[in-house]
């Protein structure tokens, strides 16, 4: 079954490579990535791929100390033996940081080192890939991604996740021309990297549910075809989560292909919404505030898993209550924009600084509806909650099912496993939605006046705390 699922996924990827498709959704979908090589010994094909892509001239290989040991040194040797002109740049953590982060400084370093280069080779996973992706976009040169772990969907996405001026954000960026994923290298990565990849991929369901919710209530863009692609990647990997996290090579090929397909879906949608919703916002909040709270953040996919348990349970607890809502009362009691802005800034300023907090506040207020706009949004769901849910349900996975999958995959299911305090989790639950102009179940619960009221019930039912969450 695993091999059959892999062949189906890799077949779907091949059909999408270098594709340009006019879609019934009204947009033209494009995939800049031209080659994806996944399997044992894939790294040996790196010079061949570069030749087939017609990449010539000087190259810069970008890695950090860990990824250089994992695959960078080998990749450098393979390229030089094939007479490629290539130099290396090892990114070091900035002062006071334990690990490399995708922020302005390393992107600038790559830009300076690669000023006369014709292409980049990024050897790493999330952070190195995002640094190289952002730098290659700024330089206007292509890059090739060499994966060192099956840890995230970002390899093939048209977005880079960066920390800019203290704020975690995604910015448009050009995907790699090719992705090389050698399963011998991926299997040697720490087991939690694989678990993080499963967490990121399984986030498709709650994220796509949020994506559809935003379409129904705000008229945001939504493409059913792209949602189906993301669901295919998720669905076929679910059947093998146990084998994936045992490190079986065929299962790792399946996971890697699923992550690539989900990333391609993001690229074609021109938004991360198909695979990034409320759970991702919670993870971003934890990343941004970790240093102030004296904590090192965990892998993104591990944190996302916890965020998704919270958001999925919120959907389940919220929907039965919608019939009780008095829209007129909510609209009348809505705090003014200025008050909402004040609360947002006061929360974020001690955690990320006043300037970054001001940027978050501007983003939060841009989607803060009042008056007739709020009334129209709420009446869409309050007037017919069953009809609205019927549109969301095909994309949704229950909290119980997610907990079962996370257990098989070895993913964390409690806050303590990621070193996150209950206070941090409560703050993320209440304020993470303000980080981006993306409407999720966290926003809906706030707009319905039920976010705070459901907090204890949601956290207890989600199972992320070992005892009832106290107000």
C-alpha positions as CSV (number, residue, x, y, z in Angstrom):
1,X,0.0,0.0,0.0
2,X,2.8,2.4,0.9
3,X,4.5,1.9,-2.5
4,X,1.2,2.4,-4.4
5,X,0.5,5.6,-2.5
6,X,3.9,6.9,-3.3
7,X,3.5,6.2,-7.0
8,X,0.2,8.0,-6.9
9,X,1.7,11.0,-5.2
10,X,4.8,11.2,-7.2
11,X,2.7,10.8,-10.4
12,X,0.6,13.8,-9.3
13,X,3.8,15.8,-8.7
14,X,5.2,15.0,-12.1
15,X,2.0,16.1,-13.7
16,X,2.2,19.5,-12.0
17,X,5.9,20.3,-12.6
18,X,6.6,23.3,-14.7
19,X,2.8,23.5,-15.2
20,X,0.6,26.4,-16.1
21,X,-3.2,25.7,-15.7
22,X,-6.2,28.0,-16.1
23,X,-8.5,26.9,-13.4
24,X,-12.3,27.2,-13.0
25,X,-11.6,29.1,-9.8
26,X,-10.6,32.0,-12.0
27,X,-6.9,32.0,-11.5
28,X,-3.9,30.7,-13.5
29,X,-1.9,28.1,-11.5
30,X,1.8,27.8,-12.1
31,X,4.5,25.5,-10.8
32,X,8.0,26.9,-11.3
33,X,9.7,23.7,-9.9
34,X,10.8,21.5,-12.8
35,X,12.3,18.4,-11.2
36,X,11.7,16.4,-8.0
37,X,14.0,13.5,-7.3
38,X,13.1,11.4,-4.2
39,X,14.8,8.1,-3.3
40,X,17.9,6.2,-2.2
41,X,21.0,7.7,-3.8
42,X,19.1,10.8,-5.1
43,X,22.0,13.1,-4.1
44,X,24.3,11.4,-6.7
45,X,22.0,12.8,-9.3
46,X,22.6,16.4,-8.3
47,X,25.1,17.2,-11.1
48,X,22.8,15.6,-13.7
49,X,19.9,17.6,-12.5
50,X,21.9,20.8,-12.6
51,X,23.0,20.0,-16.1
52,X,19.4,19.2,-17.3
53,X,18.3,22.5,-15.8
54,X,21.0,24.2,-17.8
55,X,22.5,25.9,-14.8
56,X,26.0,27.0,-15.5
57,X,28.6,29.3,-14.0
58,X,29.5,29.8,-10.4
59,X,27.3,28.4,-7.6
60,X,27.0,28.9,-3.9
61,X,26.2,26.0,-1.6
62,X,24.4,27.3,1.5
63,X,24.1,25.2,4.7
64,X,24.6,25.4,8.5
65,X,27.0,23.2,10.5
66,X,24.5,20.5,11.1
67,X,23.2,20.2,7.5
68,X,26.7,20.5,6.1
69,X,27.7,17.4,8.0
70,X,24.4,15.7,7.1
71,X,24.7,16.2,3.3
72,X,26.4,19.5,2.4
73,X,30.0,18.1,2.5
74,X,28.9,15.2,0.3
75,X,27.0,17.4,-2.1
76,X,30.0,19.8,-2.4
77,X,32.3,16.8,-3.2
78,X,29.9,15.4,-5.8
79,X,29.5,18.8,-7.5
80,X,33.2,19.4,-7.6
81,X,34.0,16.0,-8.9
82,X,31.6,16.7,-11.7
83,X,33.6,19.9,-12.4
84,X,31.0,22.3,-11.1
85,X,32.3,25.7,-9.9
86,X,30.9,25.9,-6.4
87,X,31.8,27.5,-3.1
88,X,30.2,27.0,0.3
89,X,28.7,29.3,2.9
90,X,28.0,27.9,6.4
91,X,25.4,30.0,8.2
92,X,26.1,30.4,12.0
93,X,23.6,31.3,14.7
94,X,23.4,35.0,15.5
95,X,24.7,36.3,18.8
96,X,22.5,35.0,21.6
97,X,20.8,32.4,19.5
98,X,21.2,28.6,19.9
99,X,20.2,27.9,16.3
100,X,20.1,29.5,12.9
101,X,16.9,31.5,12.2
102,X,15.6,32.7,8.9
103,X,16.0,36.4,9.4
104,X,17.4,39.5,7.7
105,X,21.1,39.0,8.6
106,X,21.6,35.5,7.1
107,X,19.7,36.4,4.0
108,X,22.0,39.4,3.6
109,X,25.1,37.2,4.1
110,X,23.9,34.9,1.3
111,X,23.2,37.9,-0.9
112,X,26.7,39.3,-0.4
113,X,28.5,36.0,-0.8
114,X,26.4,35.1,-3.9
115,X,26.7,38.5,-5.6
116,X,28.6,37.0,-8.6
117,X,27.0,33.6,-8.5
118,X,24.5,32.2,-11.1
119,X,22.6,29.8,-8.8
120,X,22.4,28.6,-5.3
121,X,22.3,25.1,-3.8
122,X,20.5,25.0,-0.4
123,X,21.3,22.0,1.8
124,X,19.0,21.8,4.8
125,X,15.4,21.8,5.8
126,X,13.1,24.6,6.8
127,X,15.4,27.4,8.0
128,X,18.2,27.0,5.3
129,X,15.6,26.5,2.6
130,X,13.8,29.7,3.6
131,X,17.0,31.7,3.8
132,X,18.1,30.5,0.3
133,X,14.7,31.0,-1.1
134,X,14.5,34.5,0.1
135,X,18.0,35.3,-1.0
136,X,17.6,33.7,-4.5
137,X,14.4,35.8,-5.0
138,X,16.2,39.0,-4.0
139,X,19.2,38.2,-6.2
140,X,17.1,37.0,-9.2
141,X,19.0,33.7,-9.5
142,X,17.5,30.2,-9.3
143,X,18.3,27.6,-6.6
144,X,18.2,23.9,-6.1
145,X,17.0,22.5,-2.7
146,X,18.8,19.4,-1.2
147,X,16.6,18.1,1.6
148,X,18.2,16.9,4.8
149,X,14.9,16.0,6.6
150,X,11.3,15.3,5.8
151,X,10.2,18.0,8.2
152,X,8.0,20.5,6.4
153,X,5.9,21.5,3.4
154,X,8.0,24.5,2.6
155,X,10.5,23.0,0.1
156,X,8.3,23.5,-2.9
157,X,6.1,26.4,-1.7
158,X,6.2,29.8,-3.2
159,X,6.6,31.4,0.3
160,X,9.4,31.8,2.7
161,X,8.8,31.8,6.5
162,X,10.9,34.6,7.9
163,X,11.4,36.5,11.1
164,X,11.5,40.2,10.1
165,X,11.8,42.9,12.8
166,X,10.8,40.3,15.4
167,X,7.6,39.3,13.6
168,X,7.1,35.8,12.1
169,X,5.7,36.2,8.6
170,X,5.5,34.5,5.3
171,X,6.6,36.4,2.2
172,X,6.3,35.5,-1.5
173,X,9.4,33.9,-2.9
174,X,10.4,31.8,-5.9
175,X,10.4,28.0,-5.3
176,X,13.4,25.9,-6.2
177,X,13.9,24.7,-9.7
178,X,14.6,21.3,-8.4
179,X,14.3,19.3,-5.1
180,X,16.6,16.5,-4.3
181,X,15.6,14.2,-1.4
182,X,17.9,11.3,-0.7
183,X,16.1,8.9,1.7
184,X,19.4,7.6,3.1
185,X,20.1,11.2,4.3
186,X,16.5,11.8,5.5
187,X,16.4,8.5,7.4
188,X,19.6,9.6,9.3
189,X,17.9,12.8,10.5
190,X,16.7,13.0,14.1
191,X,13.4,11.1,14.5
192,X,11.6,14.3,15.7
193,X,12.3,15.9,12.3
194,X,10.2,13.2,10.6
195,X,7.5,13.6,13.2
196,X,7.5,17.4,12.6
197,X,6.9,16.7,8.9
198,X,3.9,14.5,9.7
199,X,2.6,17.3,11.9
200,X,3.0,19.9,9.2
201,X,1.3,17.6,6.6
202,X,-1.6,16.5,8.8
203,X,-2.3,20.2,9.4
204,X,-3.9,20.3,6.0
205,X,-7.3,19.4,7.3
206,X,-7.8,22.1,10.0
207,X,-6.0,24.6,7.8
208,X,-8.2,23.9,4.8
209,X,-11.2,24.1,7.0
210,X,-10.2,27.6,8.1
211,X,-9.5,28.4,4.4
212,X,-13.0,27.5,3.4
213,X,-14.5,29.3,6.5
214,X,-12.8,32.5,5.4
215,X,-14.2,32.0,1.9
216,X,-17.8,31.5,3.2
217,X,-17.8,34.3,5.7
218,X,-15.5,36.9,4.1
219,X,-15.5,36.0,0.5
220,X,-11.7,35.2,0.6
221,X,-10.2,33.3,-2.3
222,X,-10.7,29.5,-2.3
223,X,-9.9,26.8,-4.9
224,X,-11.6,23.4,-4.6
225,X,-9.0,21.8,-6.9
226,X,-6.1,22.9,-4.8
227,X,-7.9,21.8,-1.7
228,X,-8.2,18.4,-3.2
229,X,-4.5,18.2,-4.1
230,X,-3.6,19.1,-0.5
231,X,-6.1,16.5,0.8
232,X,-4.5,13.8,-1.5
233,X,-1.1,14.4,0.1
234,X,-2.6,14.3,3.6
235,X,-4.9,11.3,3.0
236,X,-2.3,8.9,1.5
237,X,0.3,9.6,4.2
238,X,-2.2,9.0,7.0
239,X,-2.3,5.4,6.1
240,X,1.4,5.0,6.8
241,X,2.1,7.3,9.8
242,X,3.4,4.3,11.8
243,X,5.8,3.1,9.1
244,X,6.9,6.7,8.4
245,X,8.0,7.3,12.0
246,X,9.7,3.9,12.2
247,X,12.0,5.3,9.5
248,X,11.1,2.8,6.7
249,X,12.6,4.0,3.5
250,X,9.5,3.5,1.4
251,X,7.4,5.3,4.0
252,X,9.9,8.2,4.0
253,X,9.5,8.5,0.2
254,X,5.8,8.7,0.7
255,X,6.1,11.4,3.4
256,X,8.5,13.4,1.3
257,X,6.3,13.3,-1.8
258,X,3.3,14.3,0.3
259,X,5.2,17.3,1.7
260,X,6.3,18.3,-1.8
261,X,2.8,18.0,-3.2
262,X,1.4,20.1,-0.3
263,X,4.0,22.7,-1.0
264,X,3.2,22.8,-4.7
265,X,-0.5,23.3,-3.7
266,X,0.6,26.4,-1.7
267,X,2.6,27.7,-4.7
268,X,-0.3,27.4,-7.1
269,X,-2.7,28.9,-4.6
270,X,-0.3,31.9,-4.0
271,X,-1.2,31.6,-0.3
272,X,-0.2,29.2,2.5
273,X,-3.9,28.9,3.5
274,X,-4.4,25.4,2.1
275,X,-2.0,24.1,4.7
276,X,-1.6,26.9,7.3
277,X,-4.4,28.0,9.5
278,X,-5.1,28.7,13.2
279,X,-2.7,26.0,14.4
280,X,0.1,27.6,12.5
281,X,-0.7,31.0,13.9
282,X,-0.4,29.5,17.4
283,X,3.0,28.0,16.5
284,X,4.2,31.3,15.1
285,X,3.1,33.1,18.3
286,X,5.1,30.6,20.4
287,X,8.2,31.2,18.1
288,X,8.0,34.9,18.4
289,X,7.6,35.0,22.1
290,X,9.9,32.2,23.1
291,X,13.0,34.3,23.7
292,X,11.2,36.8,26.0
293,X,9.8,33.9,28.0
294,X,13.3,32.3,28.3
295,X,12.4,29.2,26.1
296,X,13.8,27.8,22.9
297,X,11.0,27.0,20.4
298,X,10.4,23.5,19.2
299,X,10.2,22.3,15.7
300,X,7.4,24.0,13.8
301,X,5.5,20.8,12.9
302,X,5.5,19.7,16.5
303,X,4.1,22.9,17.7
304,X,1.6,23.0,14.9
305,X,0.3,19.6,16.0
306,X,-0.6,21.1,19.4
307,X,-2.2,24.2,17.8
308,X,-4.3,22.0,15.5
309,X,-5.6,19.9,18.5
310,X,-6.7,23.2,20.1
311,X,-8.3,24.6,16.9
312,X,-10.0,21.4,15.9
313,X,-11.5,21.0,19.4
314,X,-12.6,24.7,19.2
315,X,-14.5,23.9,16.1
316,X,-16.2,21.0,17.8
317,X,-17.2,23.0,20.9
318,X,-18.1,26.2,19.1
319,X,-20.5,24.9,16.5
320,X,-23.2,23.5,18.8
321,X,-23.3,27.0,20.5
322,X,-23.9,29.1,17.3
323,X,-27.7,28.7,17.5
324,X,-27.6,30.6,20.8
325,X,-26.0,33.7,19.4
326,X,-27.7,37.1,19.4
327,X,-26.1,38.9,16.5
328,X,-27.5,42.3,17.3
329,X,-26.3,42.1,20.9
330,X,-22.8,41.2,19.7
331,X,-22.6,44.0,17.2
332,X,-23.8,46.5,19.8
333,X,-21.3,45.3,22.4
334,X,-18.3,45.1,20.0
335,X,-15.3,47.1,21.4
336,X,-14.3,50.0,19.2
337,X,-11.3,49.6,16.9
338,X,-9.2,51.8,19.1
339,X,-9.9,49.7,22.1
340,X,-9.1,46.5,20.2
341,X,-5.9,48.1,19.0
342,X,-4.9,49.1,22.5
343,X,-5.5,45.6,23.9
344,X,-3.4,44.1,21.1
345,X,-0.5,46.5,21.5
346,X,-0.4,46.2,25.2
347,X,-0.3,42.4,25.0
348,X,2.5,42.2,22.3
349,X,4.7,45.2,23.3
350,X,6.4,43.5,26.4
351,X,6.9,40.3,24.3
352,X,8.3,41.5,21.0
353,X,8.9,45.2,21.5
354,X,6.8,48.3,20.8
355,X,7.7,48.7,17.1
356,X,6.9,45.0,16.2
357,X,3.8,45.2,18.4
358,X,2.6,48.2,16.3
359,X,3.0,46.2,13.1
360,X,1.0,43.3,14.6
361,X,-1.7,45.8,15.8
362,X,-2.0,47.2,12.3
363,X,-2.5,43.7,10.9
364,X,-5.0,42.8,13.5
365,X,-7.1,45.9,13.1
366,X,-7.2,45.5,9.3
367,X,-9.4,42.4,9.7
368,X,-11.4,43.7,12.7
369,X,-15.0,44.0,11.5
370,X,-17.5,46.3,13.2
371,X,-21.1,47.4,12.5
372,X,-22.8,46.2,9.4
373,X,-19.7,44.4,8.2
374,X,-19.6,42.3,11.4
375,X,-23.3,41.8,11.2
376,X,-23.1,40.4,7.7
377,X,-20.3,38.0,8.5
378,X,-22.0,36.7,11.6
379,X,-25.5,36.3,10.1
380,X,-24.0,34.1,7.3
381,X,-23.1,31.4,9.9
382,X,-25.7,32.2,12.7
383,X,-28.7,32.1,10.3
384,X,-27.8,28.7,9.0
385,X,-25.1,26.9,11.1
386,X,-25.9,23.5,9.7
387,X,-25.6,24.7,6.1
388,X,-22.3,26.4,6.8
389,X,-21.0,23.3,8.5
390,X,-22.0,21.2,5.5
391,X,-19.5,23.3,3.5
392,X,-16.7,22.8,6.0
393,X,-17.2,19.2,7.0
394,X,-15.7,17.5,3.9
395,X,-12.4,19.2,4.8
396,X,-12.6,18.6,8.6
397,X,-10.9,15.9,10.7
398,X,-12.2,15.3,14.3
399,X,-10.0,16.0,17.3
400,X,-10.2,12.4,18.3
401,X,-9.0,11.2,14.9
402,X,-6.1,13.7,15.0
403,X,-5.1,12.5,18.4
404,X,-5.0,8.9,17.1
405,X,-2.8,9.9,14.2
406,X,-0.5,12.0,16.3
407,X,-0.1,9.1,18.7
408,X,0.9,6.7,15.9
409,X,3.3,9.3,14.5
410,X,5.0,10.0,17.9
411,X,3.9,13.6,17.8
412,X,3.5,15.6,21.1
413,X,0.0,15.8,22.4
414,X,0.6,17.8,25.6
415,X,2.1,21.3,26.0
416,X,4.8,20.0,28.4
417,X,6.3,17.8,25.7
418,X,7.3,21.0,23.8
419,X,8.2,22.9,27.0
420,X,5.3,25.3,26.6
421,X,3.6,26.5,29.7
422,X,-0.2,26.7,30.1
423,X,0.1,30.5,30.3
424,X,1.9,30.7,26.9
425,X,-0.8,28.4,25.4
426,X,-3.6,30.5,26.8
427,X,-2.1,33.7,25.4
428,X,-1.6,32.1,22.0
429,X,-5.2,30.9,22.0
430,X,-6.4,34.4,22.7
431,X,-4.0,36.5,20.7
432,X,-2.3,34.4,17.9
433,X,-5.1,35.2,15.4
434,X,-4.0,38.8,15.4
435,X,-0.7,38.1,13.8
436,X,-2.1,37.9,10.2
437,X,-4.9,39.0,8.1
438,X,-6.2,35.4,7.9
439,X,-9.6,34.4,9.2
440,X,-9.6,31.2,11.2
441,X,-11.8,29.5,13.8
442,X,-9.9,31.6,16.4
443,X,-11.4,34.7,14.8
444,X,-14.8,33.3,14.5
445,X,-14.9,32.2,18.2
446,X,-13.8,35.7,19.2
447,X,-16.4,37.4,16.9
448,X,-19.1,35.2,18.4
449,X,-18.0,36.2,21.9
450,X,-17.2,32.6,22.8
451,X,-13.4,32.4,22.6
452,X,-12.7,33.1,26.3
453,X,-15.8,31.3,27.5
454,X,-14.8,28.0,25.7
455,X,-11.1,28.2,26.8
456,X,-11.2,25.8,29.7
457,X,-13.5,23.3,27.9
458,X,-11.4,23.4,24.7
459,X,-8.0,22.9,26.4
460,X,-9.3,20.0,28.6
461,X,-11.1,18.2,25.8
462,X,-8.1,18.7,23.4
463,X,-6.0,16.8,25.9
464,X,-3.1,19.3,25.7
465,X,-3.0,19.6,29.5
466,X,-3.0,16.8,32.0
467,X,-5.5,18.5,34.2
468,X,-8.4,21.0,33.7
469,X,-7.2,24.4,32.5
470,X,-7.9,27.0,35.1
471,X,-9.1,30.5,34.2
